[in-house]
């Protein structure tokens, strides 16, 4: 049964990424795309975060990364599992609502639509909210400092990306987007 606890989070994330890749094939044609340098920076930040998460114990000569914040056990595991699954399901819901307007890069699609319903009525960037929540769940289950560095690094990458997305959306939708942004939080409902 130990294998279940070791493989639960990797399997959940692999299923999520497979779904994400499959859904990426049916999107609208790109009309405008962000510069390559900003995409490379985000990918670099995300790779560092993933590396921190999957490094096996004691491979990095920084012992503070492996400091236990609370004892591991069933409670942190299942709490983390529930938070991870809820976050990833929220991201999937948002991806469904975004439909063919989605892109892994910051883009404006031909016939781009401003989506403001479903999860987009709760936050402007619900995919990022869901993924960050998913990583937070892993960190709770892991209960080590390195687990919390991962969502912090992903937050940085997403923050850089969402700032550019906001510029693109304002240039595409003008006052309609400004009004939407004024009434909807970026990542955390009613807070941020």
Secondary structure, 3 states (H helix, E strand, C coil): CHHHHHHHHHHHHHHHHHHHHHHCCCCCCEEEECCHHHHHHHHHHHHHHHHHHHCCCCCCCCHHHHCECCCCCHHHHHHHHHHHHHHHHHHHHHHHHHHHHCCCCCEEECCCCCCCCHHHHCECCHHHHHHHHHHHHHHHHHCEHHHHHHHHHHHHHHHHHHHHHHHHHHHHHCHHHHHHHHHCECCCCCCC
